[in-house]
């Protein structure tokens, strides 16, 4: 083979579509698990059901959804977004000369999807916020050392709690903390971790307990937010711990299909809720939480079935495939080969 041939091969390899790295199965399970918690929190605002999220009475008027669902899963998604961003940076760095340009394209495409969702379907869309925070915070953080990213993430979360800026103000810090977990190698070791997640789960549970108890008797925004962050930590470390047991095949079968198509399922859930809500009482009826839980189960069961069948034939969810195409500027293979 001549030098010109070798040069042509090198150029072709450089321009070829990106190779697929092995997926981190635990992250797919966590995305699917978080999706199952996000939907019950979003059903009422999507369906415009008014007082649909009133307390579930357990004993003396304990708001069960408020304790276990609201703002417990939103931090998980934000953390996972930061993790995925840094994983893609590592992957792109091995394949293209300017990986940050690729990440910039990825973040610029996301608000197009988010704004379409926002104006056509539901005003509560989060994708545009994620894209803007990614552009302003995540992308510039790639030039910082990992210790600075971790420290800045902690500082931003603490600042959000101090000023009580609401759940959107937590996004920048959670993004950076997720990115730091990747850059410190924690995500790479997540499949091998055994006792670490168990110990962390116990620590998060012990820290969350007083805030959860306080939330039951006081309507304080700071208590609610701190309880949400700590319970999110319990959920994440608890799921990771269970993945090291014999329950892993069950958890993977239930949550991974939803998680692998998380973006598609997030968007399609809005359509499904708006279409099916009238059959469950309509937008004007104040749904009791039991109906919201049942409705969410129906929607998620349908999405799980569709996702499972789809992924047997295709590599990515439809929206994920389009997003990947726009990111790499090359059409990735969609159908699975026999």
Secondary structure, 3 states (H helix, E strand, C coil): CCHHHHHHHHHHHHHCCCCCCCCCHHHHHHHHHHHHHHHHHHHHHHHCCCHHHCCCCCCCCCCHHHHHCCCCCHHHHHHHHHHHHHHHHHHHHCCCCCHHHHHHHHHHHHHHHHHHHHHHCCCCCCHHHHHHHHHHHHHHHCCCCHHHHHHHHHHHHHHHHHHCCCHHHHHHHHHHHHHHHHHCCCCCCCCCCCHHHHHHHHHHHHHHHHHHHHHHHCCCHHHHHHHHHHHHHHHHHHHHHHCCCCCHHHHHHHHHHHHHCHHHHHHHHHHHHHHHHHHHCCCCCCCCHHHHHHHHHHHHHHHHHHHHHHHHHECCCHHHHHHHHHHHCCCCCCECCC
